[in-house]
Amino acid sequence: METRKRSLLKAVIWNVIGLVTMSLVGLAATGSAAVGGTMALANTAIGFTMYLLYERVWSRIRWGRHV
């Protein structure tokens, strides 16, 4: 089973990558760094929460694991 610290660190790193990417996409789509950044922050907050929940659920599922 994965520790909570590991799950949290993986989620933080993944979301930093997503935040940068989404900021660039938002900037390109809107032409505004402020609007693009706001979109990226909202996406990151939602994505971070969902990723943590997703990882914790899958850490409890034994199917497909080799022990």
PyMOL commands that set and color helices and strands:
alter all, ss='L'
color gray80, all
select helices_A, chain A and resi 4-30+33-59
alter helices_A, ss='H'
color red, helices_A
deselect
rebuild
show_as cartoon
